[in-house]
Amino acid sequence: MFKKILIANRGEIALRIIRTCREMGIKTVAIYSTADRESLHVRFADEAVCIGPPSSALSYLNIPQIMATAEITNADAIHPGYGFLAENADFAEVCTEYGIKFIGPSPDQIRKMGDKITAKDTMIKAGVPVVPGSDGLIKDLKQGIKTAKETGFPVILKATAGGGGKGMRVVWDEDGFQEAWEKARQEAKASFANDGIYVEKFIEEPRHIEIQIAGDQQGNVCHLSERDCSIQRRHQKLVEESPSPFMTPALRKKMGAAAIKAGKAINYEGVGTVEFLVDKHRNFYFMEMNTRIQVEHTVTEEVIDHDLIKEQIKIAAGEPISGKNYIPQMHAIECRINAEDPFNDFRPSPGVITSFHSSKGHGVRVDTHVYAGYSVPPYYDSMIAKLICRAQTREECITKMARALDEFIVEGIKTTVPFHQQLMRDESFRNGDFHTGFLQTFEMEKPEK
């Protein structure tokens, strides 16, 4: 087992990893930018090293600086968390060259799933259902229109190096194709320095359902059931839950088997997530694979009572997985608490938290790195906490979450707590009647002045 792990990340996920490492008797090294000097992950790590100014490029994405810190502190492994360098194959390769274990898949596995066209081809060969569309990247506008017509409108243009909704455009007819094509390419190039675009059939009113998997160095892969991540705004998840209210035992079995096929197709090592779009007829299609721990891993942990960070570390150390395909016995929901104003188009709201009280009680979990007096910086993702509730049934879980949200107090900045409070009262959400476009028609009730 590792003696010391450097955590190449920040905020709540860094603190989450520190807690598991401490329980496993492993020393930790936190890295931080000058903007994160007062973050709790810095305070609770065994060692903490400032690696640069607020800019991510000069700190959390600065591979030479991170590797120098790992060498100086004698870390024998690096945990990348999520975001930043978590799916950077070059970083994983550098770790290997330095003799430091990257806690995650191999560089080759990351590359196979990081490029969406390569991932789609891999899934087709593995027999995993994929969304109909282009065979590879679109070379030019003419080919794009031809492919769209053959696929059948509506279609969606996607950046091959994409993520977070960047470089994506829905096209409803031929007339709108050229404008969408140009905008998608421009956005993809600006975001990823890669303007490669491919075309897929646009699945109307889909559910976004993902399967958590784990694979070890011995070639074993198992699934840890599903999460429903359909409550999204601009392709960014806001609420996740397990099990999905849309799932049936037969569909879970099929999707679980498909996710295992996906993992075995690349000899996957580590904890990862295979993401699917599921149409209203319960046909499912591979969308992408995240070769890392995810923000919403907590939901799975609560319904199967299993520490996924610990599982990651054990797999990286060469230990085998249990091989068991888990079926959730309880229900869990996660609300992402972001420093955003839900009454003002979710505008970011950085600043000093003057008062902070997190929810408590049976079946309530809060993962956060903030506290009263903490200054939320404007440089990074706006999420400041994750509120997770667990109960015997979905109805009980929603009721518990509504109560926990009422107790969640953050003053000094705006947060998404009011949005979540209203969502938990929404009849369609409570009935499980929603899809990825649900929030486009969800109207917030503005508070009385």
Buried (B, 14 or more C-beta within 10 A) or exposed (E): EBEBBBBBBBBBBBBBBBBBBBEBEBBBBBBBBBBBEBBBBBBBBBBBBBBBBBBBEBBBBBBEBBBBBBEEBEBBBBBBBBBBBBBBBEBBBBBEEBEBBBBBBBBEBBBBBBBBBBBBBBBEEBEBBBBBBBEEBBEEEEEBBBBBEEBEBBBBBBBBBBBEBBBBBEBEEEEBBEEBBEBBBEBBBEBBEBBBBBBBBBBEEBBBBBBBBBBBBEEBBBBBBBBBBBBBBEEBBBBBBBBBBBBEEEBBEBBBBBBBBBBBBBBBBBBBBBBBBBBEEBEBBBBBBBBBBBBBBBBBBBBBEBBBBBBBBBBBBEEEBEEEBBBBEBBBBBBBBBBBBBBEEBEBBBBEBEEBEBBEEEBBBBBBBBEBEBBBBEBBBBBBBBBBBBBEEBEBBBBBBBBBBEEBEBEBBBBBBBBBBBBBEBEEBBEBEBBBEBBEEBEEEEEEE
